Amino acid sequence: MKLDIKDNSRKIDGELCFGIYSANKKFNRFYQHVLDSYGLTYPQYAVMLVLWAHSPITVRELGSYVDLDSGTLTPLLKRLQKNNWVTKERSTEDERVVNISITEHAEEMKDEIFAHVNHCYDILGLTQKEINDSLNVINQISDQLDKVDISKMDESK
């Protein structure tokens, strides 16, 4: 399907990629403020969301959930461990595998953090349906981007 663009001038506020980029930056600032009192960054919070649902989990499995490689996850997990959010333990079956678990502190803080984040979401004034609809569109875009063969993009010129 080709877009029917009658006006060849491109304006930044009409670019989907810029809208997503801009919203992402604003969400990062939003979450920075929301999570600051807990000493968490947004990437750390994303990791904690996975761990609250799936702990214990291997670093590799965790990386697949949050779309981060071990080189990015390792320092993030070290900071979480230093601040008593997670523990790391090498597998006894395969020493190359590192298992990540939440601490008692992390489990105790979960409900408070969720309540605080939910309260901050209330400020946005979006209904649950609007959030779900937006998430569905974003996930659809993300899924389509996963299917793009970037090496073939130059062929369409």
For each residue, the residues with C-beta under 8 A, 3 or more apart:
1:
2:
3:
4:
5: 8
6:
7:
8: 5
9:
10: 14 15
11: 14 15
12: 15 18
13: 18 19
14: 10 11
15: 10 11 12 18 19
16: 19 20 141
17: 20 21
18: 12 13 15 21 22
19: 13 15 16 22 23
20: 16 17 23 24 138 141
21: 17 18 24 25
22: 18 19 25 26
23: 19 20 26 27
24: 20 21 27 28
25: 21 22 28 29
26: 22 23 29 30
27: 23 24 30 31 42
28: 24 25 31 32 42
29: 25 26 32 33
30: 26 27 33 34 120
31: 27 28 34 35 42 45
32: 28 29 35 36 41 42
33: 29 30 36
34: 30 31 116 117 120
35: 31 32 38 39 40 41 42 44 45 113 117
36: 32 33 39
37: 116
38: 35 109 113 116
39: 35 36 83
40: 35 44 45 48 85 113
41: 32 35 44 45
42: 27 28 31 32 35 45 46
43: 46 47 66 68 76
44: 35 40 41 47 48 76 79 80 85
45: 31 35 40 41 42 48 49 113
46: 42 43 49 50 66
47: 43 44 50 51 62 66 73 76 77 80
48: 40 44 45 51 52 80 85 102 106 113
49: 45 46 52 53
50: 46 47 53 54 57 62 65 66
51: 47 48 54 55 57 62 86 100 101 102 106
52: 48 49 55 102 106 107 110
53: 49 50
54: 50 51 57 61 62 65
55: 51 52 100 101 102
56: 99 100 101
57: 50 51 54 61 62 99 100
58: 61 62 91 97 98 99 100
59: 62 63 70 73 74 77 97 98 99 100
60: 63 64 70 97
61: 54 57 58 64 65
62: 47 50 51 54 57 58 59 65 66 73 100
63: 59 60 66 67 68 69 70 73
64: 60 61 67
65: 50 54 61 62
66: 43 46 47 50 62 63 73
67: 63 64
68: 43 63 72 73 76
69: 63 72 73
70: 59 60 63 73 74
71: 74
72: 68 69 75 76
73: 47 59 62 63 66 68 69 70 76 77
74: 59 70 71 77 78
75: 72 78 79
76: 43 44 47 68 72 73 79 80
77: 47 59 73 74 80 81 86 88 100
78: 74 75 81 82
79: 44 75 76 82 83
80: 44 47 48 76 77 83 85 86
81: 77 78 84 85 86 87 88
82: 78 79
83: 39 79 80
84: 81 103 105 106
85: 40 44 48 80 81 102 103 105 106
86: 51 77 80 81 100 101 102 103 106
87: 81 100 101 102 103
88: 77 81 98 99 100
89: 98 99 101
90: 95 97 98 99
91: 58 94 95 96 97 98 99
92:
93: 97
94: 91 97
95: 90 91
96: 91
97: 58 59 60 90 91 93 94
98: 58 59 88 89 90 91
99: 56 57 58 59 88 89 90 91
100: 51 55 56 57 58 59 62 77 86 87 88
101: 51 55 56 86 87 89
102: 48 51 52 55 85 86 87 106 107
103: 84 85 86 87 106 107
104: 107 108
105: 84 85 108 109
106: 48 51 52 84 85 86 102 103 109 110
107: 52 102 103 104 110
108: 104 105
109: 38 105 106 112 113
110: 52 106 107 113 114
111: 114 115
112: 109 115 116
113: 35 38 40 45 48 109 110 116 117
114: 110 111 117 118
115: 111 112 118 119
116: 34 37 38 112 113 119 120
117: 34 35 113 114 120 121
118: 114 115 121 122
119: 115 116 122 123
120: 30 34 116 117 123 124
121: 117 118 124 126 131
122: 118 119 125
123: 119 120
124: 120 121
125: 122
126: 121 130 131 134
127: 130 131
128: 131 132
129: 132 133
130: 126 127 133 134
131: 121 126 127 128 134 135
132: 128 129 135 136
133: 129 130 136 137
134: 126 130 131 137 138
135: 131 132 138 139
136: 132 133 139 140
137: 133 134 140 141
138: 20 134 135 141 142
139: 135 136 142 143
140: 136 137 143 144
141: 16 20 137 138 144 145
142: 138 139 145 146
143: 139 140 146 147
144: 140 141 147 148
145: 141 142 148
146: 142 143
147: 143 144
148: 144 145 153
149: 152 153
150: 153
151: 154
152: 149 155 156
153: 148 149 150 156
154: 151 157
155: 152
156: 152 153
157: 154
